[in-house]
Amino acid sequence: MEIPQIHEGDILSLKKKHPCGGDTFSVLRVGSDIRIVCRTCGRDLTLERVKLERRIKKITHPAEEK
């Protein structure tokens, strides 16, 4: 199993939607816990890296988005 490379500024699409209806999040901080912010409502969350890695559907790097 490959470990996903997550960096600050990446955009994550998660398998499960946020209660506001959004499913894309921006990465604010990376470490053993990862801090993300919902791109729809602006709510920020801090999740354990292991739990977040299981929920990721797609990672978009800022250079790929342009």
Secondary structure, DSSP 8 states (H G I E B T S, - for coil): -------TT-EEEESS--TTS--EEEEEE-SSEEEEEETTT--EEEEEHHHHHHHEEEEE-HHHH-
